[in-house]
Amino acid sequence: MEDDLQLAGRLRDALAEAGFVVECAPDGDAGWYLGDTQSFDAVVLDLGLPKLSGLEVLKRWRTAGRGMPVLILTGRAGWTERVEGLNAGADDYLGKPFQVAEVVARLRALIRRAAGASGPVLRHGEIALDTVSNTASLAGQPLDLTAREFQILSYLMLRQGRIVPQSDIADHVYALDAEAQPNTIEVLVARLRKKIGREAIRTVRGLGYRLG
């Protein structure tokens, strides 16, 4: 969430280019509602939001049990604001001005950390997925994945061993305003299985998919 429309646009474009599905909120009220009703891998939160401050948004999320990683952006000087934000439940902090590439890198690190992954390369059997270069390989051979296939594989690898509902995958692959057909995820998973092996992604009937 960022109230500077030009900066928000730069961030949105950079994150989308890095493979993220991005939702933007222009003020604190809209941002709080999105974070309270939708599931996000991570949030970029500006402290200086109109209507409802970023700090108040964060406090409300944490009070409600919303645990997604939050990266705070702020132009405010001084260590007291940083301490206040971290004490309110922020996971990381970045002062303005900043490089957009650093925001991307910090978000990737927060998402990996939340999933219990320490390094940028995720592994499952002979599958390796590089979250920095957005590339994947099988038994050392490069995999030719579409952007959607890569997003699904990445999402499942960050949740290895867990059953992931089809609706969760759709939410993390398509923006809220995107029109996706009901069987789109099934088709994408079928294509992905052809490339990494049918047994790599298992269907748990009535519940979703599980890697391995």
HUKA-V923675 format. One record per backbone hydrogen bond with DSSP energy under -1.0 kcal/mol. CO is the residue of the C=O (numbers start at 1). NH is the residue of the N-H. Records with the same first field share a line. If there is no record, write none. Layout:
BEGIN
CO = NH / NH
END
This chain:
BEGIN
1 = 46
4 = 8
5 = 9
6 = 10
7 = 11
8 = 12
9 = 13
10 = 14
11 = 15
12 = 16
13 = 17
14 = 18
15 = 20
16 = 19
27 = 31
28 = 32
29 = 33
30 = 34
31 = 35
32 = 36
33 = 37
34 = 38
43 = 71
45 = 73
47 = 49 / 54
50 = 28 / 52
53 = 57
54 = 58
55 = 59
56 = 60
57 = 61
58 = 62
59 = 63
60 = 64
61 = 66
62 = 65
69 = 43
70 = 91 / 92
71 = 45
72 = 94
73 = 47
74 = 96
79 = 83
80 = 84
81 = 85
82 = 86
83 = 87
84 = 88
85 = 90
86 = 89
92 = 72
94 = 74
99 = 102 / 103
100 = 104
101 = 105
102 = 106
103 = 107
104 = 108
105 = 109
106 = 110
107 = 111
108 = 112
109 = 113
110 = 114
111 = 115
112 = 117
113 = 116
120 = 131
122 = 129
124 = 127
126 = 139
127 = 124
128 = 137
129 = 122
130 = 134 / 135
135 = 130
136 = 143
137 = 128
138 = 141
141 = 138
143 = 145
146 = 150
147 = 151
148 = 152
149 = 153
150 = 154
151 = 155
152 = 156
153 = 157
154 = 158
156 = 159
159 = 162
164 = 209
165 = 169
166 = 170
167 = 171
168 = 172
170 = 174
175 = 178
181 = 184
183 = 187
184 = 188
185 = 189
186 = 190
187 = 191
188 = 192
189 = 193
190 = 194
192 = 196
193 = 197
197 = 200
200 = 212
202 = 210
204 = 207 / 208
208 = 204
209 = 164
210 = 202
END
